[in-house]
Amino acid sequence: MRKLVMMISLVLISVVLVAQRPSGTNITTLWEKTAVTGNLPDYIGSNSNCHGMALGMMNGNPYLYVVTREAPYEGVHVLNPATGEEVGLLQPPGNDGTSDFFINAVEVSEDGVIFVSSMAYKVGASLNVYMYKNHTSAPKLMFSGLTVGTASKPRLGDRFTITGKYSDGSAKFYFADYGLTIARPQSNLYVLELVADTHVQGEYVCELEGGAPKTIDVNAHADCKNNNLAVYLPLGNGYYWMSTTGGLYYNDGVTGGQIYYDQFKNRSTGPYYVGERNGKHYMAYYEFEAGIAYLVSYTLPETPGGATIEASTPNLYYDGCPIAQNSYGYGGVAVDWRGEKPIIYYLAYNYGIGAYQVNSLSGTGIATPDTDSFLIKQNGNVLQITGKEEIESIELINLTGQRMASNRNASEITIFGEKGVYIAIIKSVSGRKTALKVFIE
């Protein structure tokens, strides 16, 4: 009888805790595996060993990749993004002791090749980058270097971004030095490029582009005391970056400056640029202490006060939460644009991981797909579009929101080696927009 009473009490306590959790905005929760919902995966654990997540395509199928050092689950866990269920495991490289964290962050190239970085922040530690060609391959060391030489704690490999493809040698990797120097006016950006692997024909390794880091003008907002540059992302001739103490910035290749401050919450990190739709740009980021991911839209030219928070996930931390609050910014966020409505995937430190559908977008964001207006047929390396209306423009977008190809005033678009699932956004001369899912063979 005493045991029954205790079980009922625990259930009541759980109900109270969940009831105290703040809800999200403009969001439908698709699935969660968290401490709140009682199904936190063992590979995440509660020891702050699970820091990185990425969304990518492999053989035409989407996957979530989560990297962890939580023993005995070390490696990159491959998840089905529709359910969050694990479908594979990429075995970790050996820990040779050259880095402070031997695996830490994960990203996926445009052609579905998976890359994992270590993280180095103490003097003498080195950055290592590994590659997985597929879900069954062993890790290949692509780069080892950029040894930390000062006590500034640059945290190389805490996060990084990728552009381009491995298959054609165009991939580039962007690592930020965001040490703890107060009010630093500049930052180092390390760009790795692919070069031929002299030991394996047709394969590549990485080297530091130009043999030295790029010096990026920061010009941070006065309220951003520590310019901890979480992510650099190339866009046009410049780079986006965000301070972990708040604020979104852009360097145009010459000088840097503030874009937004108030809309990007204090104690937030990112940014993750997730695409352009009908004149609006979209970014995702997360406020790590509260455990909230955001989707934000804005227009160019950027001006302070011009951003709109489109959606926010539920808080994964709240009064009574069974997990200690995240004060270090660990985690990741990704957005899938392939369907009618965007889906936010959010890895939030020891809180857990989840998927959240954005119910609607304001203004002139993504248009509701209309599959009746146009038809698409692949003919070799050309996509041919037919329909009743004359076409003003065509864009081919991958699932991370990157524009792969475009054409204007034409009924076809040329593709160069792209395989998998994409979104074709077609605008007619009447202004009507159609988004069609395309499988390219």
N, C-alpha and C positions, 0 to 999 in steps of 0.2 A: 504494500500500500504506500509506504514511504517513497519507494522508487517511482511509482505512478505519479504521485504528487510532484516529485522533483521534475519528471519529464514534462508534465503540464506547465510547470513554472518556467522551464526553459523555453518552451514553445511561446508562452506569453511574452517573455522577455524579447525573443527574436522578433515577434510581431511589433512590439513597441519600437525596437531599433529600426526596423525597416520603415515604419510609419514616420520616423523623425527625419528620414533622408529627403533632402530637397529634390524636386523633380526637374527635368530638363525643360528646354524651351524649343518649340517647333520640332520636336523629336518623337519618333516612335522607336522604342527599344526592341531590337530584333533578337538579340541574345546577350547574356552576360555570364561570365565565369569570374566571380569576384568573392571577396570576403563577405560582402553584404548578402549575396545570394547563397552563400554556403557551399559553393562549388569551385573555390579558388584552386587552379591547377597546381600540382606539386612542383612543376618546373618553375613556377613563379615564386612560390614560397613566401617567407616573410623576412628574409635576410638581405634584401636590397641587392640581389644578384641578377635580376632580370631587368635589363635596361633598354633593349632595342627591339623594334618591330618594323617590318616593311611589307608592302603589298606589291605583288608582281605576277606576271604571267609566265606559265611554263607549258609549252605545247598547246597553246590555245586555251588553257584553263587558269583561273585566278587562284592564288594561294596567299595566305598570310605566313610570314616568317618571323618567329620570335626567338631571339638569342638569349641564352641564360648560362650562368655559372653555378646555379643552384645544384649542389651535389645531392644525389648521384645522377642528375638529369642534364648534365652539361651538353651543350650543342645548340643547334638551330632546330627548333620544333616547327614542323610544317602543319598548318591548320587549313581546314576547309572554311573559307570565309562565310559561307552560308550558314554554318552551324557552330563554328568555333571548335569542332572536334579535331583531334590530332590525326593526321594521315601519314606522317613520316617524320624522320629524324635525320638531320645531317650531323654526322659525328664530328666532334670538335677536333681542332689541331692539338698537337701536344703542347703542353705548357713548358716552354724552354726557359722561362724566368726572365726574358728580356723586356717584358712589359709589366706594368703594374696590374692591369686586368688583361688576361691573355685572350679573352674574347669579350666584346662589349657591344658593338653596334652592327647592324645589318642593313644592306640596301640591295636593290635589284636593278640591273641595267635594262634598257629598253627591249632587249632581245631575250630577257628571262634568265640571265646569268646572275648567280647570287654571290655577293661579296660580304665578307665579315672583317671587321677591324678589331684590333686590340685597343687598349687605351693607356697612354703614357703621360704621367704628370710629375713624377719624381726625377731628380737629376740622375742621369745615366740610363733611364728607361727609353725604349725605342718603340716606334709605331710599326706594327705588322699588319699586312692586309692579305687575306686569303680568299680564294675563289672556289666555288662549287659550280661545275658546268651543268649539273642536273641533280636530281634528288638521290641518286645512288653513288655519285662520285665522291672520292676522297678530297679533302681540302688541299689546294695547291698554294704555296707561298708565292704571292705576287710582288710583295715589297717588304723590305725591312730597313728601317733607317729613321731619319729625323729624330735623333737622340736628343732628349731634353738636356740642355746645357746650363740652365739657370734655375733659380728657385722660384720662378714666376708661376709655376704650376699651370702650364698651358693646356693640359687635358686634351692632348692630341688623340683623336679617335673617339672622343666622347659621343660625337655625332659626325656624320658626313653625308654628302649628297653625291649623286651620280648623274651624268648626262651621257647620251650616246649609247652605242652598242659595242659589245665585245667582239662580235663576229666580223665586223669590218674594221676593227681597230680604232673606232672613233670615241670610245668611252673615255671619260675624264672623271676624276674623283677630287672632291673639294673638302679639305680639312682646315678648320679654323683653329688658330692659336688664340684662345680667349682666357689668358692668364688673369691674375687677380690684381693687377696694377690699377690703382684708383685713377679715375678720370683720364685714362689713356687716350691720346688723340688719334692713335693709329693701331692697326692690328695686322698680324701676318696671316696670309691665306696661302696654304700649300696645295698646289694643283698637281695631281699625279696624272700622267698620260701613259698610254700603252705603247710599248716598243716590242719588236720581235724577240721572242724567246730563242736564244741561240742554241738551246739544248733540245727543243721540240719544234719541228717544222710546222708552221701554220698556227702556232700558239703565241701568246703574248705574256709579258711581265710589265711591271710599272716602273717608271722613274719620275723624279721630280722635274716638272716642266720648267725649262729655263735654268735648272740647277740651283734655284733659289726661290724663296717664298715671294709672293706679291705683297707689297705694302698697301694696305687699304686705309683710306682716310675715313675715320669714324665720325667725328664731330657730334658726339652724343648729346642728348638732352641732359640738362643740368641735374635732373632728378635721377638719372641712371648712373649711380655712383660707381658701380663695378661694371665695366664693359665686358661682361662674360658673353662672348659671341657664340651662341649655341649652334647656329647653322648659317653658313653662307650658301646662297643659291644664285647661280648666274642667270641673268635675264637681260637680253639685249647686250649692250656693251658694259653693263655694270653688275652689281651684286646686291641682293637683299640680305639683311641680317637683322636679328633681334637680340636685344639685351635681356638676360634673365631677370633683370629688375624692371622690365617693361619698356615698350617702345619699339616701333618698326621703323627701319631705316633703309636708305638706298644710296649706293655709291654708283655714280654714272660712269665710272672709269677714271674720273679726275678728282672729284671731291664728294664727300659724303654729307648727308643731312637727314634730319628727321622727316618722316612721312606722317606717322600717327603716334600718339602717345596714349591718350585716355582710353581709346577703344581697345587697346591691347593691354590686358590687365597686368597690374603689378604682380611680380612673382610668376610670370609666364615665360614660356620658352618656345622655340621654333625659329623662324617661321617655316611652314611647309607650303610652298606655292603649289596650288592644285589645279590651276587652269584659268582660261579666259573664256567667257561666254557672252556674246552679243554686247561687247563694249565694257563688260565688267570683269574685274579680276577677282579671284578667290584665293584666300589663304586659310589654312587650318593651323591652330596652335593649341596649347593647353596651359591652364593655370594649375600648376602642379600641387600646391599645398591643399587646395580644395578638391583636386581630382576632377576637373571639368575640361572637356575639349570643346573648341569653338570653330565654327565656320564663319568667315568674315568676307564680305564683298566690298569692293571699292572701285572707283573710276580714276582714270588718268586725265590730266596731270594730278599727281597726289598733292593733297593739301591737308593740313591738320584738321581733324574733325570731320573728315569726309568718309569714314568707314562705317559699315553697317554690320552688326552682329546678326547673322542670318539664323543661327541655331546654336544651342549649347546642350551638351549631354547632361544627364543627372550627375549630381555630386557623388563622388565615390568616397569622400571623407565628410564626416558630419559629427556632431556631438554624440558620443556613444559608439562611434565606429570602432570595431575591434582591432583595427590596424593603426599603428603609429603614423602620424602625419608625415607626408613626404616633404622634406625641406631641401631637397637637393636637385630636383628637376628631372629625375629619371623617368623614362617612358617614351612613348611615341604616338603619332597620330597619322592616319592615312585616309584618303577619300577616294571612293570608287564612283566614277561618273557614268558607268556603262548603262545603267537602267534609266527609267523615267525619273527617278528621284535619287539624289546622291546618298551614299552610305558612308558614315564616319566610322572608322575602326580606331579604337583607343586602347593603348596599353598604358596603364597608370600605376607604375611602381609596384608595391606590394598589395595595392588595392585590387588589381585584377585586369581583365581585358573584356571588351564588349563591342558590339556592333549596333549602330543607331541610324535609322533612316531619317533624312531631312524631309519634312512633310511638304514644304513649299519654299520658294525663293522669291524675294521681293523685286520690285522694279522690272528691269529687263534682263534678269538672269537667265537660267536655262529655260528653254521653251518645252512645253509638253510635247513629246514625240507624236507625230502624226504619220502613221505608216501607209496612208492611202495616197499621199501626194506624189511620191516618187518611188521608183524601183531601182535597185543597184545590181549590176552584173559585172563579175570579174572576167576580164579578157586579157590573160597574161599579166603584165605589170601595169594594167590600166583598169580602173574602176569606171564603168560607164553608167550614167544616171539618166533615166528616162522619166518623164512625167508630163502633166498637162500644162505646167507653168514654166516660164523661162527662168533660167537659173542666174542669180547674181553672183553667188560665191559658194564654194565647197570647202569644207575643212575636214580633215581626218584626225581624230583625237584618240590617244591611247587611254587606258583605264586610270592613269594617274593624272590625266588632264593635259598632257603635253601634246602640242600640235605636231603631227608627223608629216603632213603635207597639206597644201591648199591650192586653190585655183579660183580665178574670177572670170565671169562671163563665158563659161564653158560648161559642157555637159559631161566632162570626164576629168579624172584626176590620176596622176601617175604615182605609183607606189614603188618603192625600192627595197625589196627584200622583207617588208613587213609581213609577219605571219601571226595569226591569232585573232582575237576579238577586239574590234575597235568601234568607235562611234563616228559616223559620218554626219556632219551638221550641214544641211543644205538650206540656203536662203534664196527665196525666189525674188524676182524684181518687184513683186507686190509687197515684199517685206515679211512674207510668211516663212517661218523657220520649221524645219523638219529634222528630227534626230533619228537616225536609223542604226541599229546594231548590225555590224558587218563582220563576217568571218572570212578572213583572207587566207587562202591556201598557198 
